[in-house]
Amino acid sequence: RDRINTELILAPARSLWNVGLSRILGPNLEISAEVINLTDDRTYDVVQFPLPGRTWQLTASLNK
């Protein structure tokens, strides 16, 4: 959290789990799904701003 990472303002350890998969559906189409923060851990960033809980994401990609 600072340039020399002193113990006084050291961020606590944490583990956030993400899971995702993708599938090619044709020559030009790919679908992806992802769950970010799978365990819905309520955590904070380095300035104590709350991070989002479990987030779902779905993506479709068209390739040329």
ABEGO torsion letter per residue (X at the ends): XBAAGBAAABBBBBBBBBBBBBBBABAABBBBBBBBGAAGBBBBBAAGBBBBBBBBBBBBBBBX
